[in-house]
Amino acid sequence: MQEGRAVTLPERTDRDFDERVATFDLHAPELQENPYPFYAEMRGRCPVAHVDSHGGHYVLTRMADIRQVCADARTFANDQVLIPDWEFPLGRQIPGQTNGEEHRLYRLALADLFTPAAVNRLEPRIRATARRLAEEIRDRRGGEFMSDFASPLSSETFLHLFDVDREDLPDLLRFKNLLVHGGAEGRIRLKEDEGRLVDFFAALVERRRTQEEPGADAVSHLLRAPYGDRRLTDEEIINISIVLMLASLDTTSAVTGNVFAWLAEHPDRRDELIADPGLIPRAVEELLRFEGVTGTVRVVTRPTEVNGVPMPAGARVMMLMGAAGRDPEAFDAPDTVDFGRKDVRHATFGLGAHRCLGMHLARRTVKVAIEEFHRVMPHWEPRPGTRPERVLGHVRGVAEMRVVPGDRTRTAKGQ
């Protein structure tokens, strides 16, 4: 086990801290770059905070409090709400923003797409794609990690799952970026032509319905899947498809980018994984804990309290999964990355009934990405003079990271 960089907090007055808490904004550039010092300060001084930004809401930073909220779906509903507010093209997101029996039935309809067995069937394709993309970067003597590796790796999986033509991908990526990272301006632009996104998936549903042979793609599966005593409607299938598109094209690539950004700054730790690839599965879990990508929001349905703080019905609660991943009450030496850490019960994929359906696929994608990228370029490094640039949005990720094969790779290839 090697020591990571300790979290150091600047000296600040109570008044300054109170002001920073009151104006807390997950999208603030300084928090996208490195939120963990402030997370630690909030967790230590005000673990259940009420902030004024975006109409006012509570912010949780302790693992125990987040577990309480996630375990009580009746009191803390996953309704149609995000912070800051943004409008999904078809209203609420299915299944994430549904509750109770409705949520259970939607998850059952989707479950077979993301079982460990289903992921096993996808792995050869993911592995071949990862190796090809890494080889292309190596042969060009470098590239931009997100656009040349992480994004196309996730995109290829999405294209296969939905059996979508590659020529449609640029438009889908543009819609994704407007939805997730476009901010207020992006949402205005999206509103102008979001009908095209809905029309794209509506046409896909119709093609799958009328094809002669049943397909193995996600839409064909959803057309056959039962929802209680009925089938899913076209609108439900379109909604689910857009949600899966966002998860495939954004969240998984963000997780991959965060993991590789950390590895870029710790070449000695990369050497550990090269020397012992058996460490990679645990390394993935540890880095998922250490570099959480997002926060999750709930709505209070009845008066309650969390950690002694009363909350009225209708209050919004943001859970910072990244902060929970560094909670010293939940993890020994939380600011140290330990590839030997056992039972890493992080909250990166959520907890309770709303735990991410695609977590097995995301884990496998990151694992395969590490294996194949390092098999092709074991000594890759950031391009000299550059560092990862962060992207703003609901999901904390990497906007750009320039990489080169590394001196030892160039020497080996020339032999």
C-alpha positions as CSV (number, residue, x, y, z in Angstrom):
1,M,0.0,0.0,0.0
2,Q,1.3,3.4,-0.9
3,E,0.3,6.7,0.5
4,G,-1.8,9.0,-1.7
5,R,-1.8,12.8,-1.4
6,A,-3.4,13.8,1.9
7,V,-6.3,16.2,1.8
8,T,-5.1,19.6,3.1
9,L,-7.6,22.3,4.0
10,P,-6.8,26.0,3.8
11,E,-7.4,28.0,7.0
12,R,-10.7,29.7,6.8
13,T,-13.0,31.5,9.1
14,D,-16.4,30.1,10.2
15,R,-18.1,33.0,8.4
16,D,-16.2,32.1,5.2
17,F,-17.2,28.4,5.6
18,D,-20.8,29.3,6.1
19,E,-20.9,31.4,3.0
20,R,-19.3,28.7,0.9
21,V,-21.8,26.1,2.2
22,A,-24.7,28.4,1.5
23,T,-23.5,29.0,-2.1
24,F,-22.5,25.4,-2.7
25,D,-22.9,24.4,-6.4
26,L,-21.8,21.0,-7.6
27,H,-21.1,22.5,-11.0
28,A,-18.7,25.1,-9.8
29,P,-15.4,24.8,-11.7
30,E,-13.3,24.6,-8.6
31,L,-15.3,21.6,-7.4
32,Q,-15.1,19.9,-10.8
33,E,-11.4,20.2,-10.7
34,N,-10.9,18.9,-7.1
35,P,-13.9,18.7,-4.8
36,Y,-12.4,16.5,-2.1
37,P,-10.9,19.1,0.3
38,F,-14.2,20.9,0.5
39,Y,-16.1,17.6,0.8
40,A,-13.9,16.7,3.7
41,E,-14.5,20.1,5.4
42,M,-18.3,19.8,5.0
43,R,-18.2,16.2,6.2
44,G,-16.3,17.2,9.3
45,R,-18.1,20.4,10.1
46,C,-21.6,20.2,8.6
47,P,-22.3,16.7,7.3
48,V,-26.0,17.5,6.7
49,A,-25.9,21.0,5.1
50,H,-28.7,23.2,3.8
51,V,-27.5,25.3,0.9
52,D,-29.3,28.2,-0.8
53,S,-28.2,27.6,-4.4
54,H,-30.6,26.3,-7.0
55,G,-33.7,27.0,-4.9
56,G,-32.3,25.5,-1.7
57,H,-31.6,21.9,-0.9
58,Y,-29.8,19.6,1.6
59,V,-26.4,18.1,0.9
60,L,-25.1,14.9,2.5
61,T,-21.5,13.9,2.7
62,R,-21.4,11.0,5.2
63,M,-21.7,7.4,4.1
64,A,-24.0,6.5,7.0
65,D,-26.4,9.3,6.2
66,I,-26.4,8.4,2.5
67,R,-27.1,4.7,3.3
68,Q,-30.0,5.8,5.5
69,V,-31.6,7.8,2.7
70,C,-31.0,5.1,0.0
71,A,-32.5,2.4,2.3
72,D,-35.7,4.3,2.9
73,A,-37.4,4.7,-0.5
74,R,-40.7,5.6,1.0
75,T,-39.4,8.7,2.8
76,F,-36.9,9.7,0.2
77,A,-38.3,9.3,-3.3
78,N,-36.4,9.4,-6.6
79,D,-38.8,11.7,-8.3
80,Q,-38.4,13.8,-11.4
81,V,-35.8,16.1,-9.9
82,L,-32.2,17.0,-10.6
83,I,-30.0,19.8,-9.1
84,P,-29.8,22.2,-11.0
85,D,-33.1,21.5,-12.7
86,W,-33.1,20.3,-16.2
87,E,-35.8,18.9,-18.3
88,F,-35.6,15.4,-19.7
89,P,-37.1,15.1,-23.2
90,L,-39.9,12.8,-22.1
91,G,-40.5,14.0,-18.5
92,R,-39.2,11.7,-15.9
93,Q,-36.4,9.3,-16.6
94,I,-37.3,5.5,-16.6
95,P,-36.5,3.6,-14.5
96,G,-34.4,6.0,-12.4
97,Q,-37.1,8.5,-11.5
98,T,-39.8,6.0,-10.7
99,N,-40.6,4.5,-7.3
100,G,-42.1,1.5,-5.6
101,E,-43.8,-1.2,-7.6
102,E,-43.6,0.8,-10.8
103,H,-39.8,1.0,-10.4
104,R,-39.5,-2.7,-9.6
105,L,-41.4,-3.7,-12.8
106,Y,-39.3,-1.4,-15.0
107,R,-36.1,-2.9,-13.6
108,L,-37.4,-6.4,-14.2
109,A,-38.1,-5.5,-17.8
110,L,-34.5,-4.3,-18.2
111,A,-32.6,-6.7,-15.9
112,D,-31.7,-9.4,-18.5
113,L,-29.8,-6.8,-20.5
114,F,-27.2,-6.2,-17.8
115,T,-26.7,-9.4,-15.9
116,P,-23.2,-10.7,-15.3
117,A,-23.9,-13.4,-18.0
118,A,-24.9,-10.7,-20.5
119,V,-21.8,-8.7,-19.7
120,N,-19.7,-11.9,-20.2
121,R,-21.1,-12.1,-23.7
122,L,-20.2,-8.5,-24.4
123,E,-16.7,-8.7,-23.1
124,P,-14.9,-10.1,-26.3
125,R,-16.3,-7.2,-28.3
126,I,-15.3,-4.7,-25.6
127,R,-11.8,-6.2,-25.4
128,A,-11.3,-6.2,-29.1
129,T,-12.5,-2.6,-29.4
130,A,-10.2,-1.5,-26.5
131,R,-7.2,-3.1,-28.0
132,R,-7.9,-1.6,-31.4
133,L,-8.3,1.9,-30.0
134,A,-5.1,1.6,-27.9
135,E,-3.2,0.4,-30.9
136,E,-4.4,3.3,-33.0
137,I,-3.2,5.8,-30.4
138,R,0.2,4.0,-30.2
139,D,0.6,3.9,-33.9
140,R,-0.1,7.7,-34.1
141,R,2.4,8.3,-31.4
142,G,-0.3,9.7,-29.1
143,G,-3.8,11.0,-28.9
144,E,-6.6,12.5,-26.8
145,F,-7.7,9.8,-24.4
146,M,-11.4,10.7,-24.1
147,S,-12.2,11.2,-27.8
148,D,-9.8,8.5,-29.0
149,F,-10.4,5.8,-26.4
150,A,-12.9,6.3,-23.6
151,S,-15.8,7.7,-25.6
152,P,-15.5,5.4,-28.6
153,L,-15.1,2.4,-26.3
154,S,-18.4,3.2,-24.6
155,S,-20.0,4.2,-27.9
156,E,-19.1,0.9,-29.6
157,T,-20.9,-1.0,-26.7
158,F,-24.0,1.2,-27.1
159,L,-24.0,0.7,-30.9
160,H,-23.9,-3.0,-30.4
161,L,-26.5,-3.1,-27.7
162,F,-28.9,-1.1,-29.8
163,D,-27.7,-2.3,-33.2
164,V,-27.5,1.3,-34.4
165,D,-25.5,2.4,-37.4
166,R,-22.2,4.2,-36.7
167,E,-23.2,7.1,-38.9
168,D,-25.9,8.0,-36.4
169,L,-23.4,8.3,-33.5
170,P,-22.3,12.0,-34.0
171,D,-25.9,13.2,-33.6
172,L,-26.4,11.0,-30.6
173,L,-23.2,12.3,-29.0
174,R,-24.3,15.9,-29.7
175,F,-27.6,15.3,-28.0
176,K,-25.9,13.7,-25.1
177,N,-23.5,16.6,-24.6
178,L,-26.3,19.1,-24.7
179,L,-28.3,17.1,-22.2
180,V,-25.5,16.4,-19.7
181,H,-22.9,19.1,-20.2
182,G,-24.6,21.9,-22.1
183,G,-25.8,24.0,-19.1
184,A,-28.7,26.4,-19.6
185,E,-27.6,27.4,-23.1
186,G,-27.3,23.7,-24.1
187,R,-30.8,23.0,-22.8
188,I,-32.2,25.8,-24.8
189,R,-30.5,24.5,-27.9
190,L,-31.7,21.0,-27.1
191,K,-35.3,22.1,-26.7
192,E,-35.2,23.4,-30.2
193,D,-34.6,20.0,-31.8
194,E,-35.1,17.4,-29.1
195,G,-37.9,16.1,-31.2
196,R,-35.2,14.7,-33.6
197,L,-33.8,12.6,-30.7
198,V,-37.3,11.2,-29.8
199,D,-38.0,10.6,-33.5
200,F,-34.8,8.7,-33.9
201,F,-35.7,6.2,-31.2
202,A,-39.4,6.1,-32.3
203,A,-38.2,5.0,-35.8
204,L,-35.9,2.5,-34.2
205,V,-38.8,1.0,-32.2
206,E,-40.9,0.8,-35.3
207,R,-38.2,-0.9,-37.3
208,R,-37.6,-3.5,-34.6
209,R,-41.4,-4.2,-34.3
210,T,-41.8,-4.9,-38.0
211,Q,-38.6,-6.8,-38.7
212,E,-39.2,-10.4,-39.7
213,E,-36.8,-12.1,-37.3
214,P,-36.8,-11.2,-33.5
215,G,-33.6,-9.2,-32.8
216,A,-31.2,-9.6,-29.9
217,D,-30.7,-5.8,-29.4
218,A,-32.0,-3.7,-26.5
219,V,-35.1,-2.3,-28.2
220,S,-36.2,-5.8,-29.5
221,H,-35.8,-7.0,-25.9
222,L,-37.9,-4.2,-24.5
223,L,-40.6,-4.9,-27.1
224,R,-40.9,-8.5,-25.8
225,A,-40.3,-7.7,-22.1
226,P,-43.4,-7.9,-19.8
227,Y,-44.3,-5.0,-17.5
228,G,-46.7,-6.7,-15.1
229,D,-49.6,-7.9,-17.1
230,R,-48.9,-5.7,-20.2
231,R,-46.1,-4.8,-22.6
232,L,-44.1,-1.6,-22.5
233,T,-45.5,1.3,-24.5
234,D,-43.5,2.9,-27.3
235,E,-43.1,6.0,-25.2
236,E,-41.7,4.0,-22.3
237,I,-39.3,2.2,-24.6
238,I,-38.1,5.5,-26.2
239,N,-37.6,7.0,-22.7
240,I,-35.6,4.0,-21.5
241,S,-33.6,4.0,-24.6
242,I,-32.6,7.6,-24.1
243,V,-31.6,6.9,-20.5
244,L,-29.5,4.0,-21.6
245,M,-27.9,6.1,-24.3
246,L,-26.9,8.7,-21.6
247,A,-25.5,6.0,-19.3
248,S,-23.6,4.3,-22.1
249,L,-22.2,7.4,-23.9
250,D,-21.5,9.6,-20.9
251,T,-21.3,8.0,-17.4
252,T,-19.2,4.9,-18.4
253,S,-16.7,7.0,-20.3
254,A,-16.6,9.5,-17.4
255,V,-15.7,6.7,-15.0
256,T,-13.1,5.4,-17.4
257,G,-11.6,8.9,-17.8
258,N,-11.4,9.5,-14.1
259,V,-9.7,6.2,-13.5
260,F,-7.1,6.9,-16.2
261,A,-6.6,10.5,-15.1
262,W,-5.6,9.2,-11.7
263,L,-3.3,6.5,-13.2
264,A,-1.7,9.2,-15.4
265,E,-0.5,11.0,-12.2
266,H,0.7,7.8,-10.5
267,P,2.9,5.9,-12.9
268,D,4.4,3.8,-10.1
269,R,0.9,2.5,-9.3
270,R,0.4,1.7,-13.0
271,D,3.5,-0.4,-12.7
272,E,1.9,-2.4,-9.9
273,L,-1.0,-3.3,-12.2
274,I,1.3,-4.2,-15.1
275,A,3.4,-6.4,-12.8
276,D,0.4,-8.1,-11.3
277,P,-2.8,-7.9,-13.5
278,G,-4.6,-9.8,-10.9
279,L,-4.8,-6.6,-8.9
280,I,-6.9,-4.9,-11.6
281,P,-10.4,-5.9,-10.4
282,R,-9.7,-4.6,-6.9
283,A,-8.0,-1.5,-8.4
284,V,-11.1,-0.8,-10.3
285,E,-13.3,-0.9,-7.2
286,E,-10.8,1.2,-5.2
287,L,-10.6,3.9,-7.9
288,L,-14.4,3.9,-8.2
289,R,-14.5,4.6,-4.5
290,F,-11.7,7.2,-4.7
291,E,-13.0,9.1,-7.8
292,G,-16.8,9.1,-7.6
293,V,-18.4,10.7,-10.7
294,T,-21.7,12.1,-9.6
295,G,-24.3,13.0,-6.9
296,T,-27.8,11.7,-6.6
297,V,-31.0,13.5,-5.6
298,R,-34.0,12.5,-3.6
299,V,-37.2,14.3,-2.5
300,V,-38.5,14.0,1.0
301,T,-42.1,12.6,1.0
302,R,-42.9,13.1,4.7
303,P,-41.3,15.1,7.6
304,T,-38.2,13.3,8.8
305,E,-34.6,13.9,9.9
306,V,-31.1,12.8,8.9
307,N,-28.3,12.8,11.5
308,G,-30.5,15.0,13.8
309,V,-31.3,17.6,11.1
310,P,-35.1,17.9,10.5
311,M,-36.3,17.9,6.9
312,P,-39.8,18.9,5.7
313,A,-41.8,17.1,3.1
314,G,-40.9,18.4,-0.3
315,A,-37.3,19.1,0.5
316,R,-34.6,18.0,-2.0
317,V,-31.6,16.1,-0.8
318,M,-28.4,15.7,-2.7
319,M,-26.1,12.8,-1.8
320,L,-22.5,13.3,-2.7
321,M,-21.3,9.8,-3.5
322,G,-17.7,11.1,-4.1
323,A,-17.7,12.5,-0.5
324,A,-19.0,9.3,0.9
325,G,-16.2,7.4,-0.8
326,R,-13.6,9.4,1.3
327,D,-15.5,9.1,4.6
328,P,-13.0,8.1,7.4
329,E,-15.9,6.5,9.3
330,A,-16.6,4.1,6.4
331,F,-13.0,3.5,5.2
332,D,-9.6,3.2,6.8
333,A,-7.2,5.7,5.4
334,P,-9.8,7.0,2.9
335,D,-7.4,9.4,1.1
336,T,-5.0,6.5,0.3
337,V,-5.5,4.4,-2.8
338,D,-5.0,0.8,-1.7
339,F,-5.2,-1.8,-4.4
340,G,-5.3,-4.5,-1.6
341,R,-8.3,-3.0,0.1
342,K,-11.0,-5.6,0.8
343,D,-14.8,-5.3,0.7
344,V,-14.8,-1.8,-0.9
345,R,-18.4,-1.0,-0.3
346,H,-18.5,2.3,-2.1
347,A,-21.6,4.2,-3.2
348,T,-20.5,5.2,-6.7
349,F,-23.2,3.1,-8.4
350,G,-25.8,4.1,-5.8
351,L,-27.3,2.0,-3.0
352,G,-30.6,0.3,-2.3
353,A,-33.4,-0.2,-4.8
354,H,-32.0,2.4,-7.2
355,R,-28.5,0.9,-7.5
356,C,-27.3,1.3,-11.1
357,L,-28.5,-1.5,-13.3
358,G,-25.5,-1.1,-15.6
359,M,-22.8,-1.4,-12.9
360,H,-21.6,-4.8,-14.0
361,L,-21.1,-3.5,-17.5
362,A,-19.4,-0.3,-16.3
363,R,-17.0,-2.3,-14.1
364,R,-16.1,-4.7,-16.8
365,T,-15.5,-1.9,-19.3
366,V,-13.1,-0.1,-17.0
367,K,-11.3,-3.4,-16.1
368,V,-10.9,-4.3,-19.8
369,A,-9.8,-0.8,-20.6
370,I,-7.0,-0.9,-18.1
371,E,-5.9,-4.4,-19.2
372,E,-5.8,-3.7,-23.0
373,F,-4.5,-0.1,-22.8
374,H,-1.6,-1.2,-20.7
375,R,-1.0,-4.4,-22.7
376,V,-0.5,-2.2,-25.8
377,M,1.1,0.8,-24.1
378,P,2.4,-0.2,-20.7
379,H,4.4,3.0,-20.2
380,W,2.0,5.6,-21.6
381,E,2.1,9.0,-20.0
382,P,0.4,12.4,-20.3
383,R,1.8,14.5,-23.1
384,P,4.5,16.7,-21.6
385,G,3.2,20.1,-20.6
386,T,-0.4,19.0,-20.4
387,R,-2.7,17.8,-17.7
388,P,-6.3,16.4,-17.7
389,E,-9.0,19.1,-18.2
390,R,-12.3,18.6,-16.3
391,V,-15.7,18.8,-17.8
392,L,-18.6,20.5,-16.0
393,G,-22.0,18.9,-15.6
394,H,-24.1,16.5,-13.6
395,V,-21.3,13.9,-14.1
396,R,-17.8,14.8,-13.0
397,G,-15.4,13.6,-15.7
398,V,-12.5,14.4,-17.9
399,A,-13.0,16.7,-20.9
400,E,-9.5,16.2,-22.4
401,M,-6.3,14.3,-21.6
402,R,-3.5,14.1,-24.1
403,V,-1.4,10.9,-23.9
404,V,1.7,9.5,-25.6
405,P,3.1,6.0,-25.6
406,G,6.0,6.7,-23.4
407,D,9.8,6.3,-23.9
408,R,10.1,2.7,-22.9
409,T,7.3,1.7,-25.3
410,R,9.0,3.5,-28.2
411,T,12.3,1.7,-27.4
412,A,10.6,-1.7,-27.2
413,K,8.8,-1.1,-30.4
414,G,11.9,-0.2,-32.2
415,Q,13.8,-3.3,-31.3
